[in-house]
Structures are given as C-alpha cells and as structure tokens.
Amino acid sequence: MARLAHAAGGGEDTFPKILLRNARDFGGRTAFREKDFGIWQSWTWSDVLDEIRSLSLGLQQLGLKAGDKVAIVGANRPRLYWSMVAAQALGAIPVPVYADSVAEEMVYVLGHAEVRFAIVEDQEQVDKLSSMSDEVPSLTEIVYDEARGLRDYDHSHLHAFEDVQAKGRGLLAKTSDAADAWVKGFASASGADIAVMLYTSGTTGRPKGVMLSFDNLVISARNGNRFDNLNETEEVLAYLPMAWIGDHVFSLAQAFTAAYCVNCPESMDTIDVDRLEIAPTYFFAPPRVFENMLTQIMVKMEDAGPTKKKMFDTFMGVARRVGEKILNGEPVALKDRILYGLGEFLVYGPLKNRMGLSRLKVGYTAGEAIGPEIFRFYRALGLNLKQLYGQTEASVYITLQPDGEIYGDTVGKPAPDVELKIADTGEVLYRSPGVFVGYFKNDEATRSTKTDDGWVHTGDAGFIADNGHLKIIDRAKDVGKLTDGALFAPKYIENKLKFFPNIKEAVAFGNERDKVSVFINIDLTSVGSWAERNNVNYASYQELAAHPDVYAMIESHVDQVNRDLANEPMMVGAQIQRFLILHKELDADDGELTRTQKVRRSFIADRYAPLIEALYDGSSSKHVRTEVTFEDGRTGVIEATVEIRNMTPHAAGATRMEAAE
C-alpha cells in the first residue's frame, strides 16, 4: 500500500485518485454489495481497486484512450459503476444512458456524444446497440456484464466483462510496472477535467449533454457529505436510473468521497425487500416513491382488523400532533412523550422496519413537490425526511433544508458554497462550484443558460420567503395568465392535485384561455384497492377511469383543490373549471413523459389536441383514438369516449370564512 499512499498524496481531486485513497484508508470496509439469486455479494474498497484497475487496463488494450466517450447502459450494477471510474482513469468520459430509452432516444444520445465504446448490462442492451450500428458508426466495441443469451453472437467487437478484466490481469502479471504505469496515467489529471457527460431529460426538445468536471462533482459531493454528516459508515440503495444526476452523485460521487457502501438491488421488482434487508442510513427517492409507499400502507390498513386499525389511527394521531416536534428537538409535554414512545414500540418502529427505513439517518426527496400531508406523515414517524432543489447543471445541489428548519412548502436554503438570487422576471439563478462546464457541442445553449460571470438560469420561477428558504412556483416558461389577467401556474395546480393518492398525474391548461382545465391520470393501485373494497368491478385501467364513482371521487378532490386555491390571493382566479380523466396512463414509451417521469407539455398538447379542444368548446364528452406502444415494441390503438365534467369555482376566501364560522 505504500505506492498507493504516495500516489494519492498529490491531491484527491478525481475519482481514480479518491479510489486509491479509499483502498489505502478503508481497504477492509465494504464498498459495494449486489444481490444476485437472493444472496448479497460484497466487495471491499481493496477489491474495488483491483476490479477497476483490471478493467481499466483491459479497456486500454482494446483501444480505449483519453477523450473517448463510453456509454454505460443498464440497471444499477457494481460493474457499471466501476466501469465509469475505469474509463476515467484512462482519461475517457463515461456517458450513462437511460436503460429503458427507446431506440430513437438512444440513437440520438450515442450519436451526439460520439460514443466509441459501450459497457452494458445484458443481451437486451447488446441487441439494442447492435441494431444501431449504421446510425452510430462511431460505436466500435461493446462490453457486456451478463453473458446469458450471447454465446452464439459474433464476438469480434463484443467482449465479456470478465474477458476484458482478464486482459488487464494478464498485463499486470506479465509487466511488473503495469500497476505503477496505470496510476501515473491519471496522476496528472486534474479536477478541471471532464468527469462525466449526463444528458438532460429533454422536456422541451432534444436532450443536451451536460459536461461536468471532477471539481463540479467532488466539491459538491464533499459539501453534501459535510452538510448531513455522512461518513464511511453509511449505507445507500442504488436503484434510480444511472443516467440521472441524482444517482450519479448519491451512488458514486458521495459514495467515493465519503467511502460509504453502495447496495445494488437484485431487480426493480425486489427493491422493497432489498431495502428492508439493507435498511439504508442515507436514502433518496422522488415524491412518487414516498407516495407509493404511503398508498401501500393505507391500502393494507384498510384491510386490517378493527383492533389493529384502531391502534394505528390512535397512535398516528399522536404522531401527527407531536412527532415532528420531537424530531426537531422542540419541547413536548411528558404525557405526549410517553404516548409517542409507546407508539414507537407498537406502530412507528414496526412500520419503519417494514419500509426498510429503520436505520435512516437522513432522507431526501426532490424533482417534484411532495404533498405536505405525505411529507408530515414520514417526519411524524421520526424519519428525518428533507427536501432539496437541484439540477444536472448544478451537480445536484442548489438548496438544502438544514435540520430543524424543515418546511413542506419550501426547498431549503442555499447549499454550501451556493449563491442564489431571483431575477426581475422571477426566475431563480444560482452560482456554485457545481456549475457545469457547458453543453456538449451546443455553445449557444450554454451561453443562454450560463452567464459570463457564472450565474445559471434555472428556468424555474420562485421567490425567497421571509425565513430565507426558497419556494418554487413553476417552470418560468410555463407561468402564464388567463385572459382576465389571473396568474396561471400549471405545475402548482398539478402538484396540489397529485397530493391526493388517487391521482397519479395531472396536466393543467389555461394560458391565454378563459378558464383552467385539467387532464387527470388516476393511480391504479390506490383506486384499484378502493374499487375492490367497494365492490366496483372493472377489467382495465380504461374501464376503471371511466367509472361514474371514480369520477365522483376525483371531482371531490378537484373541488378541494379549488377550495385551497380560493384562499390564495395570487391563485384564486386559477381554479379548475373543467376536467377529464384520461383513458390511458401517460407513458414515457409513448413520449408523454420524460425518462425521469416529467410531463412533456408540448407533446401532450399536440397528441391530445382534440381533448383540449373539447375542454374549451363546452362538450360533455369526446371520442378519441390514441396510438400506444407496448413493452415488446408493438403498437396499437386505444379508443374511448372520455367524459368531461364542470366545476363551480369558490369565492375568494370563502372556505376560510366558512372555517371561521
């Protein structure tokens, strides 16, 4: 280990250098785990150094060199994370790609990035990339992890992961100074070098390649670790898309800089069980994951016996009253502390254990607004769930919520080393060490996003509240006005609707129109459970969505949102006056959502133009035909007659006055 200590002494400003530090200082600690056939396999930091070094030298012998782009495609697997650092050690640039991207999306990213190598998970990804050979001529070599199904393929430019590592290990065995030469190869690399290229989700057009340097990621990761006191003892579950900046920071940048353990689940279907077995101490999930967990809890409690349900309701009442105060260290009466302690033993503890969050030190959610009731539910259980606001271009961190300053309607204060300001237009701007280098091959977009003095336009409208916390209203370009001049903030309205567990997605319309109307997607799990308990028969999502009782339920939710908006002076004129329940779920494969599950407004406006027209021409229903893409790539058509319902707006402040009476 003496050579490692010497090599790392020049400054740990890149991940290959940090890898040497971790192998030296934390060599025996578990760095990665992967569940395979129901058994957790483990690798220490010393093992990880050996795995990455062998792979890196093997890739070098295949012709990978500095400046080359390497696509990383697949589910969260240790070998894919290692591949990124192995490429970086040679000066190559990893380009993680969403594994569930359709061919058109993947072809664009691989071609635009000028990818030469690809390291993929399995046969599915090999087939996908092989079919693109004519459209992406720069791609010459593919390395695969799982060999199943690939035995009879042409292996002239196709390589097994183990075989590439074997080349590297062979070189190490034959050449005495191969290990030293490998270290010298990246010793001169600096924090200013490009570490990774991550493509945006493409909500407004083609995805853009965001170039992030080692400094961007390493400094941001270290700041995040210090902010939440994260160290080498943490456990995280890596289950979010590897192409997303959040996973890259939480599962690689922070993991390497803090030297904590990254756990990769067996599959997306086993995440709940795997989280239960690992009990992560540091956990991130978008609001939808927390919403789904809460929905499952509530569905099960509806089916529980009367005694168990009574106990749950009683102690959850105690938790809602004092749980968050106890978590924040605020004074609470002795009687309530005793009741809460009893609730921890009978309800909260078992519930946290069942969710796999019994050891949680800090949890984060971001990406969309989370419902205040959902947010408070988890915090009332004693879980330190917080919100952050971030972007790919910021290496995640823009704002964070400090302990003891947690508010459901804000996203926190500026993160360490981050400057924040609000433009005259209401747009949020920031400056930080995490600010991206630029967009790959798109100087014009870089100039329009990043000013000469380093300020970045987020594209989000917001304001800084009196308590110093940032509050996001909507995408700046989406904020508009109704014809009567009333403010129209679609995401603000949509998020209020999605606070109800029965509503999975919503899309609001109203800019330069005389009223606000919305599309609604029901949540099949939640509404399906309700249907089962109420003896409502249905054979498909389409049939359930059109059921009169489901419409009545959703109508009550829309009315509640209107009541809330009536009490907000800025939004009282944006109450929902017409709505419909879509006959199909919005789907990324159909182009309606991005791969990070964000609504693509312009696409939906074009695709469902007849339904939007019906919302505004007074129609009570509309027959539509919609083309859909199935999982196997086949296409089909769904036909339906969609009902449209009217809503009566509430007078400004009316519900507040009703409550006072």
N, C-alpha and C positions, 0 to 999 in steps of 0.2 A: 504493500500500500504506500510505500514511500514515494514512488513515482507519481501516484495519484495526488498526494498532498502537494508535491512540488508543482504539478501541472495546474492545480486549481488555485494556486496562490496568486496568479495574475489577475484575479477578479472574476467573480461568478456572474457574468452578465449574459450568458447564453445557456440554453438548456443542456447541451452536451457538457459544458463546464460544471453546471449545477449537478448533473448526474455523477460526475467524478466526486464532487463534494459529498453527495448523499451516500455513495458507496464507501467513502472513507469514514464519514462520521456516523452513518446509520446503517452500515453494511448488513447487520443481522436483523434489522427490522423488516417486517413485511411491507412491501411496496405495492404489490398488485395481487388481487385474487380474481379468479374466474370460476364460475360454477359450470361444470361440464358433467353431464349424465348424473346430476343430482349431488355431485361431490365438489367441494370448493378446493381448487388448486391454488397454491400460493407461491409467490416469488419474493425474495428479499431484494434490497437495493443492490447487493452484490450480484445476485442472479440477474437482475435487470441490466446492470452494466454489461455482463457477459452476453446476454441476449442481444442487446442493442449493438454492441461492438461487432459481434459476429455477423449480424445482419448488414450493418453499415459496410463492412469490408467486402461482404458478398455482393452487395449492390454496386460497389465500386468496381468490382471485377466484371460486372455485367455492363459497365459503361456509364453509370450514373456519375455526373460531375457537377461542380458548382454552377449554380444558376438554373439547373434543370428543374422543371416542375413535376411533382409526384402526386398523382391523385390518390386519395385514401378513401375507399368506398366500403362501407359495411356497418354492421351493428357494433356496439361498444365492446371491443375485444382488446386485451392487453397488447397483443401483437400489432394491432393497428396504431395504438398509442406509441408503442416502441418504434414503429416504422417512421413516424414523424420526426422523432429525435435522431434516428439513424440517418435519415435524409439530411437533417440539419447539420449533422457532424461532417458531412461532405460538402456543405455549402449549397445544397439543393433546397428547394422550397416546397413544403407539403401543401396540398390543396385538398382539404377534406370536402367530400361531395355528399349530398343527402342520398342515402342508400335507396330511398323509395322514390327518387326522381324518375319521371317518365323519360323515355329516350330523348325526346326533343330538348328537355331541360338539361339533361346530362351532356348531350352533344354540344350544346352551346357553351357550357362551362368548360368542358375539356378542351374544346377548340379555342375558345377565347384565352384560356390560361396557357395554351401551347404546351399541354402536358406531354411528357416523353415516357414516363413510367407510371404504372398504376399498381397499387398494392390493395388487394380486395379480399373480401371475406370468403366467398364461396362460388359455386358453379353459377348461381343466378347472376352474380355481378360479372363473372367472366363472360357469360353469354351476352350480357348487355353490352359490355365494352367491345367484345369481338365483332358484334354486329355494326359497330360504328367505325370500322377500320377505314372505309372510304371517306367518311365525313371528318374523321380526326386523324389525318395521316401522320401527325407528329407522334402519336402514341405507338411506341415500338415494342415495349416489354411490359408484361403483366405478371405479377407475383400473387399467388393465392394462398390463403390460410388453410381452408378445409379442402381436402383432396377428393371428397366423395363426389362421384359422378364425372370426374375429369380424367380418368385413367386413359381413355382412348382418344383424347384430344391431341391435336398437333402441338407438341411442346417445344417447337423451335424458338418461339418467343413467349412461351408460357412456362412459368417456373414455380415449383412448390416452395413455400416459405422455408421449410426445413432444408431444402437443397441449396437455397441461397445462403442460409446460415452455415451450411456445411462447407461451402466455398470459403467463407470468411474464416471458419475454424481451421480449415486446411492451410490457409495462408499464415495464420497465427502459429500453427505447428511447424511450418517449414521455414518461416522467416523470424528470426529472433527479435528483430526490432520492429515488427509489424504493429504491435500494440503502441509502442512509443511514437511511431510514424503517424498512426491514426490520431493520437492525442495532439501531436504537433500540427496536424492538418486543421484543427479547429481552434488551436491556442491563439491564433492571430485574429480570429473572428471577433467582432465587437457587437455591443448592444445596439448599434445603429443599423446592423444588417437586417434584412427582411427575414423574419422567422416563419411566417405563415401567410397564406392568402385565403381569406374566407369570403365567400360570395354572399351578398345580401339576398333577402328573400324575394325581392322583385315584386313588391306590391304595386309599384307604379310603372313597371316596364321590365326590361331585361335586367337580370341580376348584375351587380357591379362587384368586381374583385377588390376587396379591401386589403391593402398591404399593411401588415402590422410588423413592427420591428421587435427584436428581443427586448429592447428597453421598454417599449409600449407594454408588453405582456409581463415582463419580470417586475418592473416597478409597480404596476397596477396590482399584480398578484401579491407582492410583499405588503403593499399598503392595505389590501383587503385582509390579509392574514393578521396584521397588527391590529386592525380595527376591531376584529372579533376574537382576538387572542387565540388564533388557530396555530397548532403546532404539530409535531410528528405523531402525536397520539390520535389524531382524528381519523375517522372512517367515513368515506363517502361512497355513494352508489352511483355509478356512471351508467345512465340509462337514456339520457337525452341525445338527440342527433349530434354526431361528432362534427358535423359541418357548422354547427351553431356556436357562436362565440361564447355563450354561457358554458357549454360543456367544455370547450377548449380551455377556458380559464379555470373552472372548478375542478376538472378532471386531469388537467395537465399542468398549466402554469402554477396554480396554487398548490397542487399536489407536489410538484417538484420543488418549489421554493420553500414549502413547509415540511416536505418529506413525509407527508401523511399517506395513508393507504387508500388506493382506488379499487373498488369492488365492481366487477362486471357481472351482471345477472346472466342466467342461462339463456333467457329469451324474453321478449316483451310480455309473453303470457305468464311468466313466473315472477314478475317484478314484485308483486305484493308479498309472495312467500319469501323471496330472496331478501327483501327489505326487512322482513320480520327476523330472519336469521342473522343478518348483519347488524341491525339496529344502528344506522349511521348516526354519527355525532354532528355532522355538518350535512345539510340537505337542502337542495334547491328543487323547486317544482313550479311550473306555471300555475296560475289560478285554477285552470281546468282540472289539474291533478288533485288539488285540495278539495275542489268542488265535488269531484267524483268520489273521493274517499268519504266525504261527509254524506253524500247521497246514499252510498252503500250502507253507512252506519244507520241512517234514518230508515232506510228500507228494512234493514234487519230488525230494528227496534219496533217497527210497526207489526212485525210478525212475532215479536217476543211475547212471553206470557205476561199476564197482568201485574204480577208481583215485580218481575224484573223491569217492566216498563215504568211502573210507578217509582221504583228506586232510581232509575235512570233520570226520569223527569225531575224528581225531587232534588237530587244532587247536582244536576245540570243547572237548576235554578240557583243553587248556592254558588256554583262556579261562575255563572254569568254575573252574579252580584259582587263577588269578591275575588274571583280567580286572577283577573288581570292586575288588581291592586296588589295582591300577594306577590305576583311575578315581578312587578315594578318596585317592590320593597316599600310600598305605602302602608301607613298604619291601618290595621284591621282589628275589629273587636275580637276578644278572646273566644267568645262563643262561635263566631264565624270561622275562626282559625281551626277550632276543634272540628266543626262540621266539615270544613274543607279537607282536613286531614283524614277524616272518616271517608269522605268521598274519594280521596286519592286511593285509599285501600280498596274500596268496593267498586268504584266506577272508573275514575280517571286513569289510574295506573293500568288496570287490565285493558282499557280502551287504547291507551298509548302503546302498550305492548302489542296489541292486535294490529295496530297500524305500522308497527316496526319503528316507532319513534320514541321508545322508552329511554334511550340514551341521548336524545337530541340536545346539543349544546346551543346551536343556532340554526334556524331555518330561514330561507328566503323565498319570496315569490316576486315575479316581475313579468313584464311582457304585456299584460292587460291589467285592468283594475280588478281587484278582488272584492267581492261583496263584504260590506262591513260586518254583517252578521256571521259570515263564514270566517272572516279574519278573527273576530272576537271569540268564536267557538274554540278555535285552536289555542289561542292565548289564554282563554279561561281554563283550559286543561293544564296550564302550566308550561306550555310549549313556547319557546322564545322565537316565534314566527315574526319576521320583519319583511318590509318591502324595500326594494331598491329600484332605481331607474338607471337604465344603461342602454348602450348601443354597441354594435360591432365596431363602429368608428372610434369608440372611446375605450376599447379593450374592456368592455362591460361598464365599469364604474363611473357614474356621474353623480348620483346621490345615494346615500345610505341612511338608515334610521338608527341613531345611537340607542343603546339600551336605556330604558327609562323615558324615551321620547318617541313612543310608537303611536301613530295616529292612522286610523283606517283610511282617511281621505287624502293623505299626502304620501309622498315617496321619499321623504327624508331631507337631510341637509347635504351640502356638497361633500363628496367623499374626500379623503385625504389628498392634498395637493391639487384639488379641482377648484377652478374658479367658475362662477355661474353668474349669468346676467340675463335680463329679459329685454329684448329689443322693443322699439316703439310699436312694432306690429304685434307684440305679444308673444313672439317666438322665443323659445328657450335657446340660449347659446352657452357653450362651455369651453374651457381651455384646461388641459391637463397633460401629464406625462404620457397618458394612454392614447393621446390623439394620433390617429392613423397617419401613415406616411403619405398615402394617396390612393386613388383608384387606379388599378392596373389598366394601362392603355386608354385612359379616359381623363386627360388633363382638364378638359372643360368641366366635367362633373366635379373634379377635385377643387377647381377654383371657385365653383359656385357653392360648394359645401364648406370649404375651409378658407378663412381669410388669411391675408399675408402675415398677420400677427398671431395666427394660431387659434383663433376662435372658430368653433364649429357650429354650423346651423343644424339643430336637431330636427327641424321640420315639425316640431310639436309646439302647440300653444299652451302657455301656462302662466302662473304667477307665483311669487314668493309670499307666503302667508305671514301674518304678524309674528308667528313663532319661529320664523326663519326656515320653515320647511317648504319644499317645492310642491305645488299642486298642478298636475297636468289636466288640461281640459280636453284636448283633442289634437289630432293632426292639424297643423296650421292651415294646410291647403284644403282641409275638409270643413273647417269652420266657415259657415256662410250665414245668410239671412233669408228669412221668409219674405214674401212680397210686401208684408206690412212692416218690415224692418226688424222683426223679432230675431234674436240670436238663434242660430241653428248649429248645434254641436253634436253631430251624429253619434260619435263614439260614447259621449257622455250619456246619451239616451240609451244606447245599446247596452252599455255596462249596467245601467240600472235594471234593464230587463233581464240580463244574464245573472243578476243576483239571485233570481228565483231558480231553484234546482230543476224545475220542469222545463226551463228554457236553455237550450244549449248554445244557440247562436241567434243573432238578430242583425238586421241591416236596415238602417233608417234612411229615409229620403225626405227632402224638403227644401233644399237650397233653391232659392228663386222660384219657389212654388207657394201656393196659398195655404198649405197645411202640411203637417208632418204625418207620414205614413211609414209603416214598417213591414218587412218580411220577418217571420219568426220560424226557427227550427226548434222542434221540441226535443227534449233529452229522452231517448228511447228507454234507457234504463229506469229513470225516475218515473216517467209517465207509464211505462210498461208495468212497473210494480203497482202503481196506483190503479191501473186497469185491472190487474189481477185481483187486487183486494176488493174492487167494486164490481166484479163480475162483468167487465166490459170485454167483449170478445173482439179480436182483431187478427188479421192474417199477415199484415205487413206494416211497415212504417207509414206508407201512404194511407192505408185504411185507418190507422190509429190517429194520424194527423188530421184527418177529415171528420173524425167523430164529433158529434154535437157536444158531448160532455167535455171533451178535451178543449173544444173552442170556448166553452163557458169558463173552464178553468183558466185558460190563457187570457180571456177577456178580463177576469178579475185581477190578474197580475198587471195587465196593461193599465187598468183603472187605478191600481195602487201607485204605479209609476207616475201617472198623471197627477195624483194627489200630492206626491212628493215634489213634482215639478211646479205645482201651483204655489208651493211655499218658497220657491227660489226666484227672487225678482228678475234675475238675468234669464231664466229659462221658462218662466210662466207661459210665454207665448209659443213655446215649442212642444206643447202637449200633443200626444198622439191622437189623431182623429180617425185614422183608418188603419186596419191591419189585416194580414192574412197569414195563415200557416202554410209554409211551403210544402209541396207534395214529395219532396226528396231532401235528404240531408246535403248540405253544402260539403263539397269534397275537393281535396287538393288534386286528385287524379282528373277531375273534370275542370280544373283550372280556376275553381271558385274560391279556393283558399290557397295561401302560400304553404310551403312545407313546414313553416312554423305556425300554421293554423291561423293566419291573419286573413281577414276578408279582403278580397281583391275587388274593390268597389266598382271600378270602371268596367271590369269584365262582367260582373253581375248585372250592372246596369244595361249592358248590351245583350247579354244572354236572356235576361228576363224582362226585356222592354215591354212585351205585351202585358205582363202582370203589373208593371209600374204604371202603364197607361190606364189599366183598369182601376187602379187605386185612385186615380185622379179624374176619371170620367164619370164616376158615380155608379159604376157597375156593382152588382151584388155578388157576382161570380165571374170566373173566366176559365175557359177550357184551354189547356196548354199541352204541347208535346215537347218533351225535353230529352235530348240525347245524353246518355250516360256511358261511362267507361267502367267495365267490370274489372275485378282484380287480375283476371287472366289476360287482359288486354282487349277482349272483345267489346264491341259497342252495342248499345240497344237504345230503345226509346221508351220513356215513361209518359203515359197520358193521364191527365186528371182534370177534373173540374174543381177549381180552387175557390172556396167561399171567401168573401171579403166582408168584414164587419166594421160598423161605425162605432165611434166612441164619443162620449159627451165630455168636453173639457170642463175642468173645475175653475171656479173664480179664483183670482189671485188671493192667497192667504186664507181661502175658505176652510181648508182642513185644519189649519192652525186655530181658527176661531171655533170650529166645531169641537176640537180637543179642549179648548179653554172652557167651553160651556159644559 
